[in-house]
Amino acid sequence: PRLEPLADWAEIASNQDNQDNLVNLLLPECYDPDSPKLFDPPEKPSISELMQKAKDGDASGRAEIANAYDAPPEILVGLAEDIDPFVRRTVAENGRTPESALARLAFDSDASVVSAVARNTSTPKDTLEELAHRCISVRSNVASNFNTEDSVLLELMQDKEYYMRSHIAENTHVPEAIMWDLARDQSRDVRW
């Protein structure tokens, strides 16, 4: 049947046959009404299984583990030492990476890893302060990080590059006094 008024949805959804049809319509490729485990979450691998997979897997497999929102901190610490910069960058991007690993990754030889540390809102404030003295791409990520101390933001506002101030203006956690200063910036790109 054609469904036009929104009020019909409640009536249609109350009928069991319609519920099955709606599920088939919305989930045609994965719906199996006879499957008892249709909505059961997959089992989580143990830490030892993850560690073994991290040792045995290729870089993309290790990065996949590093990217998992529920990756155990001890796995992330181990992957922070990975030989592949893609894996280390993925660890640096994970908000659950322990501060000690992020502090080490802040001195990584790969610029993309260091930039990822500067973007990570879990990076310790003292590490962000150190990163505020690096290259422009790292400094701009520090400026955008809402965990950056106000004193560091004030220092970055003195940067001669207008886009540094623009990154500060995009930071949603900048104090009002700094925003007022940015609103009067000489560059239209910062004021906008």
Buried (B, 14 or more C-beta within 10 A) or exposed (E): EEEEEEEEEEEBEEEEEBEEEBBEEEEEEEEEEEEEEEEEEEEEEEEEEBBEBBEEBEBEEBBBBBEBEEBBEEBBBBBBEBEBBBBBBBBBBBEBBBBEBBBBBBEBEBBBBBBBBBBBEBBBEEBBBBBBEBEEEBBBBBBBBEBBBEEBBBBBBEBEEEBBBBBBBEBEEBEEEBEEBBEEBEBEEBEE
